[in-house]
Amino acid sequence: MVLWQHILSYFRREDSKSPGNSKGASNAPRTGGMPLWIWGVATPMQVATVYRCVKLLSESVANLPMQFMRLKDGIFIEDRNSRFWYLLNVQPDYTVNAFDFWRRLVQEILTEGNAYIVPIYNPVSLEVDRLVLCGRGTVSHDTINDTYTVNDNTNALFGEYDESDIIHIKGLTGQNSKVGVSVLEYARLTTEIATTGDTETRNRFANGGNVRGIVSNDTSVRGFGEYQDKQLEKTAENIDSRFQNGERVVSLPGQVDFKQISLTSTDMEFLGTRKFTVREICRFFGVHPSFVFDDTSNNYKSAEQANVAFLSHTLAPLLRCIEVEFLRKLIAPTLCGKRKFEFSKQGLYACDLEGRTRYRNSLLQMGTTVNEIRHMDNLPPVEGGDTVLVSANLRNINDPGGAVANPSKSDKEPINDNDDESKE
């Protein structure tokens, strides 16, 4: 039943795009993307590059802690006593942990174009009790009246919601700015090429590569009759069936000649086409080919630049989109300047020990104390670690003996009477 509902909802989306069907376009369930699977048909998520890009982006976001921050003394600090902290970092819903929640959320954005979250409030405390991520195809968005109709059997969630009562995170929008469009929708042609290539590869390896050709008689013979033509057809069918069964060497009767006409993979530049689809899919997702294990030449500098580009141009806009929508729907306008949601970017460098070391050293030189840096790594404070150090020699900034004499200066240089050392 679920399969047929999924297929029918997909065709309804296709019908809603036809001219003159504006009513269907507003009332039909719009997810903005292609179905992940249909029985017996290859789908985009079965393409290795698409799967890897979706997995990389979704797990990169899920790996980052979502912080609920409160303004205190002019700076934002993390508020772990709030109910939001537990929901965003431990368990958003009854049977869903935070990692699966964020991973599935990003997957919905990339593959469907839209992700819908319904906040469920506690009637006693009036705090958010649950964050329900609606299933695929369970939300119908009326863009004219700005309402959402939810029919989610899995989460036991039904009803009509106003635009302000549901968190709607969209992908790249099309003509209708209220509805997101999935990456797979934009990359439909490229993913179809990649899917066709995978299907062709499977067919070629299924029986060792079928041989295609023409069976003919001796060219010196002229004027074939109907009987000879039928015999050639039977011979061709026999040869084809024997090749289909995996035979490599087949004998030909009499004067029959076989000329192969199928192109090899090299002639079709099949491998080059497969590489082209990998690069094209990576362009749509904004992922460097090295992240999908493409065999491009890679060195330390290019890998570092790829990481910077991934964080700046791919991941950062996605994180910002989620943060702003959560702030808009969960925080009152009067408190938006005093509360905020923010993903902690430190998780991106969790396994890059050299990068973390450089980052810590830079903070230390900018005036961050030792204990503040140790707190980032969940280490206990040390005695004297709350003192701000001089960036040059890492001494106390208030220590009058912090300056070190320049050995290049001449000993005959007159001493300044106003110098602190001369007074001592």
LUMPA-726714 format. One record per residue (C-alpha): residue number from 0; x, y negated, z. Coordinates in Angstrom, 3 decimals, always signed. Layout:
BEGIN
+-----+----------+----------+----------+
: seq :       c1 :       c2 :       c3 :
+-----+----------+----------+----------+
: NUM :        X :        Y :        Z :
...
+-----+----------+----------+----------+
//
This chain:
BEGIN
+-----+----------+----------+----------+
: seq :       c1 :       c2 :       c3 :
+-----+----------+----------+----------+
:   0 :   +0.000 :   +0.000 :   +0.000 :
:   1 :   +2.800 :   -2.382 :   +0.879 :
:   2 :   +4.534 :   -1.600 :   -2.414 :
:   3 :   +1.450 :   -2.490 :   -4.472 :
:   4 :   +0.902 :   -5.687 :   -2.480 :
:   5 :   +4.490 :   -6.671 :   -3.155 :
:   6 :   +4.185 :   -5.979 :   -6.873 :
:   7 :   +0.828 :   -7.761 :   -7.176 :
:   8 :   +2.134 :  -10.800 :   -5.291 :
:   9 :   +5.059 :  -10.953 :   -7.710 :
:  10 :   +2.780 :  -10.967 :  -10.755 :
:  11 :   +0.568 :  -13.590 :   -9.107 :
:  12 :   +3.601 :  -15.794 :   -8.809 :
:  13 :   +4.334 :  -15.258 :  -12.475 :
:  14 :   +0.734 :  -16.098 :  -13.421 :
:  15 :   +0.753 :  -19.233 :  -11.303 :
:  16 :   +3.521 :  -20.637 :  -13.506 :
:  17 :   +1.374 :  -20.544 :  -16.613 :
:  18 :   +0.015 :  -23.868 :  -17.909 :
:  19 :   -3.406 :  -24.934 :  -16.711 :
:  20 :   -3.326 :  -22.853 :  -13.552 :
:  21 :   -2.701 :  -25.583 :  -11.028 :
:  22 :   -5.080 :  -24.061 :   -8.516 :
:  23 :   -3.218 :  -20.780 :   -8.505 :
:  24 :   +0.057 :  -22.623 :   -8.204 :
:  25 :   -1.027 :  -24.231 :   -4.950 :
:  26 :   -2.904 :  -21.367 :   -3.310 :
:  27 :   -1.023 :  -18.270 :   -4.430 :
:  28 :   +1.676 :  -16.898 :   -2.128 :
:  29 :   +4.810 :  -18.669 :   -3.287 :
:  30 :   +8.160 :  -17.248 :   -2.306 :
:  31 :  +10.001 :  -18.805 :   -5.225 :
:  32 :  +12.088 :  -15.757 :   -6.094 :
:  33 :  +12.273 :  -12.346 :   -7.676 :
:  34 :  +11.317 :   -9.165 :   -5.817 :
:  35 :  +14.237 :   -7.411 :   -4.219 :
:  36 :  +13.166 :   -4.043 :   -5.594 :
:  37 :  +10.547 :   -2.334 :   -7.677 :
:  38 :  +10.280 :   +1.416 :   -7.852 :
:  39 :  +12.525 :   +2.828 :  -10.554 :
:  40 :  +13.743 :   -0.563 :  -11.806 :
:  41 :  +17.158 :   -2.058 :  -11.183 :
:  42 :  +16.970 :   -5.306 :   -9.232 :
:  43 :  +19.362 :   -8.213 :   -8.563 :
:  44 :  +20.219 :   -7.076 :   -5.027 :
:  45 :  +21.545 :   -3.841 :   -6.521 :
:  46 :  +24.197 :   -5.859 :   -8.345 :
:  47 :  +27.368 :   -5.705 :   -6.261 :
:  48 :  +28.224 :   -9.399 :   -6.659 :
:  49 :  +24.736 :  -10.574 :   -5.680 :
:  50 :  +24.690 :   -8.259 :   -2.681 :
:  51 :  +28.110 :   -9.437 :   -1.545 :
:  52 :  +27.258 :  -13.139 :   -1.905 :
:  53 :  +24.009 :  -12.773 :   +0.049 :
:  54 :  +25.727 :  -10.691 :   +2.720 :
:  55 :  +28.624 :  -13.145 :   +3.025 :
:  56 :  +26.447 :  -16.239 :   +3.396 :
:  57 :  +23.885 :  -14.668 :   +5.719 :
:  58 :  +26.423 :  -13.092 :   +8.053 :
:  59 :  +28.603 :  -16.211 :   +8.075 :
:  60 :  +25.659 :  -18.215 :   +9.410 :
:  61 :  +24.601 :  -15.453 :  +11.821 :
:  62 :  +28.124 :  -15.361 :  +13.228 :
:  63 :  +27.884 :  -18.989 :  +14.406 :
:  64 :  +26.281 :  -19.819 :  +17.773 :
:  65 :  +23.367 :  -22.237 :  +17.525 :
:  66 :  +23.726 :  -24.894 :  +20.232 :
:  67 :  +20.937 :  -26.914 :  +21.784 :
:  68 :  +22.612 :  -30.115 :  +22.933 :
:  69 :  +21.551 :  -32.903 :  +25.265 :
:  70 :  +22.907 :  -36.459 :  +25.392 :
:  71 :  +24.758 :  -37.189 :  +28.634 :
:  72 :  +27.083 :  -40.131 :  +29.346 :
:  73 :  +27.185 :  -41.031 :  +25.667 :
:  74 :  +28.200 :  -37.567 :  +24.398 :
:  75 :  +26.249 :  -34.440 :  +23.495 :
:  76 :  +26.810 :  -31.441 :  +25.736 :
:  77 :  +25.394 :  -27.936 :  +25.368 :
:  78 :  +22.313 :  -27.301 :  +27.485 :
:  79 :  +22.374 :  -23.621 :  +28.405 :
:  80 :  +19.590 :  -24.012 :  +30.951 :
:  81 :  +17.075 :  -24.721 :  +28.207 :
:  82 :  +14.751 :  -22.043 :  +26.851 :
:  83 :  +15.998 :  -22.927 :  +23.370 :
:  84 :  +19.490 :  -21.650 :  +24.156 :
:  85 :  +18.162 :  -18.164 :  +24.961 :
:  86 :  +15.925 :  -18.079 :  +21.902 :
:  87 :  +18.599 :  -19.246 :  +19.462 :
:  88 :  +21.509 :  -17.179 :  +20.779 :
:  89 :  +20.055 :  -14.050 :  +22.394 :
:  90 :  +16.489 :  -13.057 :  +21.465 :
:  91 :  +14.231 :  -15.236 :  +19.317 :
:  92 :  +11.409 :  -12.678 :  +19.321 :
:  93 :  +10.402 :   -9.594 :  +21.281 :
:  94 :  +12.266 :   -7.037 :  +19.178 :
:  95 :  +14.742 :   -9.220 :  +17.264 :
:  96 :  +18.202 :  -10.303 :  +18.368 :
:  97 :  +19.707 :  -13.619 :  +17.340 :
:  98 :  +22.209 :  -12.185 :  +14.846 :
:  99 :  +19.549 :  -10.299 :  +12.868 :
: 100 :  +17.256 :  -13.323 :  +13.059 :
: 101 :  +19.737 :  -15.738 :  +11.462 :
: 102 :  +20.963 :  -13.188 :   +8.938 :
: 103 :  +17.467 :  -12.429 :   +7.723 :
: 104 :  +16.593 :  -16.130 :   +7.686 :
: 105 :  +19.417 :  -16.932 :   +5.254 :
: 106 :  +18.590 :  -13.871 :   +3.157 :
: 107 :  +15.039 :  -15.149 :   +2.746 :
: 108 :  +16.304 :  -18.569 :   +1.665 :
: 109 :  +18.681 :  -17.136 :   -0.930 :
: 110 :  +16.514 :  -14.363 :   -2.366 :
: 111 :  +13.019 :  -15.842 :   -1.938 :
: 112 :  +13.685 :  -19.579 :   -1.799 :
: 113 :  +11.676 :  -20.135 :   +1.403 :
: 114 :  +11.832 :  -19.013 :   +5.022 :
: 115 :   +8.972 :  -19.585 :   +7.452 :
: 116 :   +9.306 :  -19.617 :  +11.250 :
: 117 :   +6.280 :  -19.997 :  +13.517 :
: 118 :   +7.029 :  -21.278 :  +17.060 :
: 119 :   +4.728 :  -19.626 :  +19.622 :
: 120 :   +4.265 :  -21.741 :  +22.768 :
: 121 :   +3.676 :  -20.468 :  +26.272 :
: 122 :   +0.239 :  -21.714 :  +27.419 :
: 123 :   +1.472 :  -22.171 :  +31.003 :
: 124 :   +4.893 :  -23.784 :  +30.671 :
: 125 :   +4.168 :  -25.295 :  +27.221 :
: 126 :   +7.694 :  -24.244 :  +26.177 :
: 127 :   +8.504 :  -22.304 :  +23.033 :
: 128 :   +8.124 :  -18.649 :  +23.961 :
: 129 :   +8.904 :  -17.013 :  +20.605 :
: 130 :  +10.317 :  -17.872 :  +17.210 :
: 131 :   +8.555 :  -15.614 :  +14.713 :
: 132 :  +10.243 :  -15.241 :  +11.337 :
: 133 :   +7.430 :  -14.360 :   +8.935 :
: 134 :   +7.819 :  -11.413 :   +6.617 :
: 135 :   +8.273 :  -11.708 :   +2.881 :
: 136 :   +5.057 :  -12.520 :   +1.040 :
: 137 :   +2.999 :  -13.077 :   +4.197 :
: 138 :   +2.764 :  -16.886 :   +3.971 :
: 139 :   +0.623 :  -18.789 :   +1.498 :
: 140 :   +1.560 :  -22.464 :   +1.173 :
: 141 :   -1.097 :  -24.926 :   +0.079 :
: 142 :   +1.045 :  -27.805 :   -1.147 :
: 143 :   -1.964 :  -30.070 :   -1.732 :
: 144 :   -3.347 :  -29.947 :   +1.812 :
: 145 :   +0.034 :  -29.199 :   +3.433 :
: 146 :   -1.203 :  -26.109 :   +5.234 :
: 147 :   +0.197 :  -22.612 :   +5.633 :
: 148 :   -1.878 :  -19.453 :   +5.843 :
: 149 :   -0.083 :  -16.588 :   +7.589 :
: 150 :   -1.140 :  -12.933 :   +7.312 :
: 151 :   +1.748 :  -11.053 :   +8.897 :
: 152 :   +0.746 :   -7.566 :  +10.034 :
: 153 :   +4.230 :   -6.665 :  +11.237 :
: 154 :   +4.421 :   -9.566 :  +13.680 :
: 155 :   +0.665 :   -9.556 :  +14.404 :
: 156 :   +0.456 :  -13.186 :  +13.353 :
: 157 :   -2.582 :  -14.562 :  +11.531 :
: 158 :   -4.086 :  -17.967 :  +11.004 :
: 159 :   -3.760 :  -21.330 :   +9.306 :
: 160 :   -1.047 :  -23.738 :  +10.403 :
: 161 :   -0.453 :  -27.388 :   +9.769 :
: 162 :   +2.796 :  -28.546 :   +8.195 :
: 163 :   +4.067 :  -29.822 :  +11.551 :
: 164 :   +3.405 :  -26.467 :  +13.263 :
: 165 :   +5.637 :  -24.263 :  +11.129 :
: 166 :   +9.388 :  -24.431 :  +10.434 :
: 167 :   +9.811 :  -24.265 :   +6.677 :
: 168 :  +13.404 :  -24.001 :   +5.461 :
: 169 :  +13.654 :  -24.312 :   +1.702 :
: 170 :  +16.286 :  -23.487 :   -0.847 :
: 171 :  +16.983 :  -25.741 :   -3.802 :
: 172 :  +13.659 :  -27.280 :   -4.781 :
: 173 :  +12.323 :  -27.533 :   -8.316 :
: 174 :   +9.594 :  -29.788 :   -9.681 :
: 175 :   +7.572 :  -29.278 :   -6.512 :
: 176 :   +9.766 :  -30.583 :   -3.707 :
: 177 :   +7.596 :  -28.849 :   -1.107 :
: 178 :   +8.476 :  -25.357 :   -2.315 :
: 179 :  +11.971 :  -23.915 :   -2.523 :
: 180 :  +13.277 :  -21.886 :   -5.427 :
: 181 :  +15.556 :  -18.916 :   -4.838 :
: 182 :  +19.056 :  -18.673 :   -6.230 :
: 183 :  +18.014 :  -15.494 :   -8.034 :
: 184 :  +15.305 :  -17.431 :   -9.857 :
: 185 :  +17.841 :  -19.870 :  -11.260 :
: 186 :  +20.285 :  -17.060 :  -11.972 :
: 187 :  +17.658 :  -14.807 :  -13.546 :
: 188 :  +19.408 :  -14.577 :  -16.928 :
: 189 :  +22.817 :  -13.857 :  -15.413 :
: 190 :  +21.459 :  -11.261 :  -12.997 :
: 191 :  +19.561 :   -9.570 :  -15.834 :
: 192 :  +22.803 :   -9.355 :  -17.815 :
: 193 :  +24.576 :   -7.915 :  -14.779 :
: 194 :  +21.750 :   -5.444 :  -14.150 :
: 195 :  +21.783 :   -4.369 :  -17.791 :
: 196 :  +25.537 :   -3.895 :  -17.608 :
: 197 :  +25.219 :   -1.714 :  -14.513 :
: 198 :  +22.504 :   +0.359 :  -16.183 :
: 199 :  +24.613 :   +0.805 :  -19.304 :
: 200 :  +27.597 :   +1.848 :  -17.205 :
: 201 :  +25.482 :   +4.438 :  -15.421 :
: 202 :  +24.183 :   +5.807 :  -18.724 :
: 203 :  +27.697 :   +6.062 :  -20.127 :
: 204 :  +29.077 :   +7.908 :  -17.140 :
: 205 :  +26.010 :  +10.124 :  -16.728 :
: 206 :  +27.081 :  +12.509 :  -19.508 :
: 207 :  +30.621 :  +11.426 :  -20.218 :
: 208 :  +29.611 :   +8.891 :  -22.858 :
: 209 :  +27.238 :   +9.872 :  -25.626 :
: 210 :  +28.586 :   +9.921 :  -29.150 :
: 211 :  +26.505 :   +8.191 :  -31.799 :
: 212 :  +26.985 :   +8.651 :  -35.500 :
: 213 :  +25.607 :   +9.642 :  -38.901 :
: 214 :  +25.391 :  +13.177 :  -40.239 :
: 215 :  +25.738 :  +13.337 :  -44.035 :
: 216 :  +26.474 :  +15.817 :  -46.768 :
: 217 :  +29.478 :  +15.934 :  -49.035 :
: 218 :  +29.677 :  +12.662 :  -50.931 :
: 219 :  +30.479 :  +14.531 :  -54.129 :
: 220 :  +26.978 :  +16.021 :  -54.157 :
: 221 :  +24.341 :  +13.842 :  -55.765 :
: 222 :  +20.556 :  +13.986 :  -55.735 :
: 223 :  +19.611 :  +15.409 :  -52.331 :
: 224 :  +16.262 :  +17.075 :  -52.305 :
: 225 :  +13.602 :  +17.127 :  -49.645 :
: 226 :  +14.803 :  +20.507 :  -48.397 :
: 227 :  +18.357 :  +19.291 :  -47.957 :
: 228 :  +17.152 :  +16.156 :  -46.124 :
: 229 :  +15.155 :  +18.237 :  -43.645 :
: 230 :  +18.132 :  +20.486 :  -43.048 :
: 231 :  +20.314 :  +17.436 :  -42.343 :
: 232 :  +17.778 :  +16.133 :  -39.870 :
: 233 :  +17.736 :  +19.455 :  -38.043 :
: 234 :  +21.506 :  +19.507 :  -38.032 :
: 235 :  +21.647 :  +15.981 :  -36.623 :
: 236 :  +19.161 :  +16.854 :  -33.857 :
: 237 :  +21.155 :  +19.940 :  -32.978 :
: 238 :  +24.430 :  +18.002 :  -32.806 :
: 239 :  +22.861 :  +15.246 :  -30.722 :
: 240 :  +21.392 :  +17.705 :  -28.226 :
: 241 :  +24.733 :  +19.443 :  -27.856 :
: 242 :  +26.458 :  +16.115 :  -27.178 :
: 243 :  +23.707 :  +15.254 :  -24.679 :
: 244 :  +24.399 :  +18.513 :  -22.846 :
: 245 :  +28.012 :  +17.477 :  -22.340 :
: 246 :  +29.773 :  +19.431 :  -25.097 :
: 247 :  +32.911 :  +17.723 :  -26.332 :
: 248 :  +33.776 :  +19.696 :  -29.483 :
: 249 :  +30.963 :  +20.615 :  -31.873 :
: 250 :  +31.367 :  +22.523 :  -35.130 :
: 251 :  +29.636 :  +21.201 :  -38.231 :
: 252 :  +28.121 :  +23.597 :  -40.792 :
: 253 :  +29.192 :  +23.759 :  -44.408 :
: 254 :  +29.824 :  +20.438 :  -46.146 :
: 255 :  +28.216 :  +18.368 :  -43.383 :
: 256 :  +30.229 :  +15.318 :  -42.362 :
: 257 :  +29.867 :  +13.363 :  -39.094 :
: 258 :  +30.858 :   +9.693 :  -38.888 :
: 259 :  +30.853 :   +8.048 :  -35.490 :
: 260 :  +29.331 :   +4.546 :  -35.428 :
: 261 :  +29.042 :   +3.839 :  -31.685 :
: 262 :  +31.288 :   +1.084 :  -30.421 :
: 263 :  +33.649 :   +1.806 :  -27.582 :
: 264 :  +33.770 :   -0.247 :  -24.389 :
: 265 :  +36.904 :   -1.961 :  -25.642 :
: 266 :  +35.246 :   -2.940 :  -28.922 :
: 267 :  +32.290 :   -4.418 :  -27.100 :
: 268 :  +34.595 :   -6.165 :  -24.594 :
: 269 :  +32.359 :   -4.602 :  -22.029 :
: 270 :  +34.784 :   -5.075 :  -19.184 :
: 271 :  +35.175 :   -8.753 :  -20.040 :
: 272 :  +31.409 :   -9.184 :  -19.941 :
: 273 :  +31.273 :   -7.599 :  -16.495 :
: 274 :  +33.906 :  -10.060 :  -15.263 :
: 275 :  +31.965 :  -12.941 :  -16.763 :
: 276 :  +28.815 :  -12.010 :  -14.852 :
: 277 :  +30.794 :  -11.862 :  -11.597 :
: 278 :  +32.064 :  -15.411 :  -12.087 :
: 279 :  +28.639 :  -16.698 :  -13.128 :
: 280 :  +26.895 :  -15.207 :  -10.114 :
: 281 :  +29.558 :  -16.670 :   -7.821 :
: 282 :  +28.941 :  -20.102 :   -9.364 :
: 283 :  +25.230 :  -19.887 :   -8.576 :
: 284 :  +25.855 :  -18.941 :   -4.953 :
: 285 :  +28.774 :  -21.334 :   -4.497 :
: 286 :  +31.112 :  -18.526 :   -3.435 :
: 287 :  +34.720 :  -18.256 :   -4.563 :
: 288 :  +35.361 :  -15.062 :   -6.586 :
: 289 :  +38.030 :  -13.980 :   -4.092 :
: 290 :  +35.297 :  -13.599 :   -1.458 :
: 291 :  +33.591 :  -10.935 :   -3.584 :
: 292 :  +36.915 :   -9.131 :   -4.079 :
: 293 :  +37.368 :  -10.246 :   -7.662 :
: 294 :  +40.775 :   -9.364 :   -9.096 :
: 295 :  +41.802 :  -12.978 :   -9.577 :
: 296 :  +45.329 :  -14.063 :   -8.803 :
: 297 :  +45.348 :  -15.251 :   -5.227 :
: 298 :  +47.962 :  -16.739 :   -2.951 :
: 299 :  +48.032 :  -18.419 :   +0.440 :
: 300 :  +47.381 :  -21.911 :   -0.916 :
: 301 :  +44.485 :  -20.906 :   -3.147 :
: 302 :  +42.945 :  -18.831 :   -0.344 :
: 303 :  +43.143 :  -21.799 :   +2.013 :
: 304 :  +41.546 :  -24.087 :   -0.563 :
: 305 :  +38.819 :  -21.497 :   -1.189 :
: 306 :  +38.025 :  -21.413 :   +2.538 :
: 307 :  +37.851 :  -25.200 :   +2.733 :
: 308 :  +35.585 :  -25.382 :   -0.316 :
: 309 :  +33.349 :  -22.626 :   +1.063 :
: 310 :  +32.925 :  -24.420 :   +4.385 :
: 311 :  +32.496 :  -27.896 :   +2.925 :
: 312 :  +30.377 :  -27.299 :   -0.160 :
: 313 :  +28.532 :  -24.037 :   +0.506 :
: 314 :  +28.105 :  -23.359 :   +4.207 :
: 315 :  +27.940 :  -26.889 :   +5.672 :
: 316 :  +24.890 :  -28.036 :   +3.619 :
: 317 :  +23.034 :  -24.843 :   +4.500 :
: 318 :  +23.750 :  -25.297 :   +8.213 :
: 319 :  +22.709 :  -28.933 :   +8.072 :
: 320 :  +19.420 :  -28.007 :   +6.390 :
: 321 :  +18.567 :  -25.573 :   +9.186 :
: 322 :  +19.615 :  -27.972 :  +11.960 :
: 323 :  +17.532 :  -30.872 :  +10.668 :
: 324 :  +14.392 :  -28.765 :  +10.177 :
: 325 :  +14.631 :  -27.330 :  +13.696 :
: 326 :  +15.108 :  -30.829 :  +15.129 :
: 327 :  +12.167 :  -32.210 :  +13.139 :
: 328 :   +9.723 :  -29.490 :  +14.174 :
: 329 :  +10.762 :  -28.677 :  +17.758 :
: 330 :  +11.789 :  -32.044 :  +19.221 :
: 331 :   +9.545 :  -35.061 :  +19.702 :
: 332 :  +10.501 :  -38.120 :  +17.598 :
: 333 :  +11.210 :  -40.137 :  +20.758 :
: 334 :  +13.846 :  -37.589 :  +21.840 :
: 335 :  +15.534 :  -36.969 :  +18.483 :
: 336 :  +18.372 :  -39.336 :  +19.396 :
: 337 :  +18.928 :  -37.540 :  +22.698 :
: 338 :  +18.590 :  -33.894 :  +21.636 :
: 339 :  +19.973 :  -32.006 :  +18.690 :
: 340 :  +20.576 :  -28.528 :  +17.300 :
: 341 :  +24.037 :  -27.790 :  +15.991 :
: 342 :  +25.879 :  -24.677 :  +14.848 :
: 343 :  +29.268 :  -24.251 :  +16.498 :
: 344 :  +31.843 :  -24.108 :  +13.710 :
: 345 :  +34.514 :  -22.555 :  +15.923 :
: 346 :  +33.258 :  -19.082 :  +15.093 :
: 347 :  +34.479 :  -19.566 :  +11.528 :
: 348 :  +38.082 :  -19.501 :  +12.749 :
: 349 :  +37.664 :  -16.664 :  +15.226 :
: 350 :  +39.984 :  -14.335 :  +13.300 :
: 351 :  +42.320 :  -17.005 :  +11.899 :
: 352 :  +44.802 :  -17.171 :  +14.775 :
: 353 :  +47.228 :  -19.455 :  +12.951 :
: 354 :  +44.465 :  -21.888 :  +12.002 :
: 355 :  +43.136 :  -21.912 :  +15.567 :
: 356 :  +46.622 :  -22.663 :  +16.896 :
: 357 :  +47.070 :  -25.626 :  +14.566 :
: 358 :  +43.629 :  -26.911 :  +15.487 :
: 359 :  +44.362 :  -26.667 :  +19.216 :
: 360 :  +47.685 :  -28.470 :  +18.816 :
: 361 :  +46.009 :  -31.273 :  +16.891 :
: 362 :  +43.418 :  -31.695 :  +19.630 :
: 363 :  +46.142 :  -31.786 :  +22.258 :
: 364 :  +47.945 :  -34.582 :  +20.441 :
: 365 :  +44.716 :  -36.564 :  +20.083 :
: 366 :  +44.116 :  -36.715 :  +23.853 :
: 367 :  +42.231 :  -33.480 :  +24.583 :
: 368 :  +43.330 :  -32.018 :  +27.900 :
: 369 :  +44.811 :  -28.572 :  +28.363 :
: 370 :  +41.850 :  -27.380 :  +30.399 :
: 371 :  +39.405 :  -28.504 :  +27.709 :
: 372 :  +41.297 :  -26.468 :  +25.153 :
: 373 :  +41.473 :  -23.473 :  +27.490 :
: 374 :  +37.734 :  -23.780 :  +28.008 :
: 375 :  +37.218 :  -23.274 :  +24.236 :
: 376 :  +38.879 :  -19.844 :  +24.549 :
: 377 :  +36.991 :  -19.000 :  +27.753 :
: 378 :  +40.166 :  -19.243 :  +29.851 :
: 379 :  +40.255 :  -20.484 :  +33.466 :
: 380 :  +41.583 :  -24.015 :  +34.125 :
: 381 :  +45.120 :  -24.570 :  +35.364 :
: 382 :  +46.437 :  -27.049 :  +37.905 :
: 383 :  +47.221 :  -30.373 :  +36.311 :
: 384 :  +45.448 :  -29.406 :  +33.108 :
: 385 :  +42.978 :  -32.302 :  +33.285 :
: 386 :  +45.660 :  -34.908 :  +32.586 :
: 387 :  +45.796 :  -36.549 :  +29.168 :
: 388 :  +49.232 :  -36.055 :  +27.599 :
: 389 :  +51.313 :  -38.233 :  +25.311 :
: 390 :  +51.251 :  -36.854 :  +21.794 :
: 391 :  +55.016 :  -37.295 :  +21.227 :
: 392 :  +56.390 :  -35.298 :  +24.143 :
: 393 :  +53.209 :  -34.022 :  +25.834 :
: 394 :  +53.836 :  -36.017 :  +29.013 :
: 395 :  +51.469 :  -37.827 :  +31.299 :
: 396 :  +50.254 :  -40.912 :  +29.497 :
: 397 :  +50.477 :  -42.905 :  +32.769 :
: 398 :  +53.993 :  -41.696 :  +33.599 :
: 399 :  +56.406 :  -44.689 :  +33.362 :
: 400 :  +59.249 :  -42.303 :  +32.599 :
: 401 :  +57.468 :  -40.885 :  +29.649 :
: 402 :  +59.595 :  -42.784 :  +27.122 :
: 403 :  +62.771 :  -41.047 :  +26.052 :
: 404 :  +65.833 :  -43.069 :  +25.118 :
: 405 :  +66.737 :  -43.023 :  +21.480 :
: 406 :  +70.176 :  -41.399 :  +21.208 :
: 407 :  +70.887 :  -43.337 :  +18.030 :
: 408 :  +70.960 :  -46.606 :  +19.914 :
: 409 :  +74.286 :  -47.970 :  +21.029 :
: 410 :  +75.175 :  -47.865 :  +24.721 :
: 411 :  +76.291 :  -51.468 :  +24.429 :
: 412 :  +72.762 :  -52.614 :  +23.690 :
: 413 :  +71.669 :  -55.084 :  +26.430 :
: 414 :  +69.113 :  -53.809 :  +28.899 :
: 415 :  +65.809 :  -55.552 :  +29.050 :
: 416 :  +65.194 :  -56.867 :  +32.563 :
: 417 :  +61.487 :  -56.413 :  +32.113 :
: 418 :  +61.830 :  -52.710 :  +31.416 :
: 419 :  +60.285 :  -50.415 :  +34.002 :
: 420 :  +63.391 :  -48.263 :  +34.255 :
: 421 :  +65.621 :  -51.297 :  +35.041 :
: 422 :  +63.239 :  -52.349 :  +37.789 :
: 423 :  +63.476 :  -48.934 :  +39.354 :
+-----+----------+----------+----------+
//
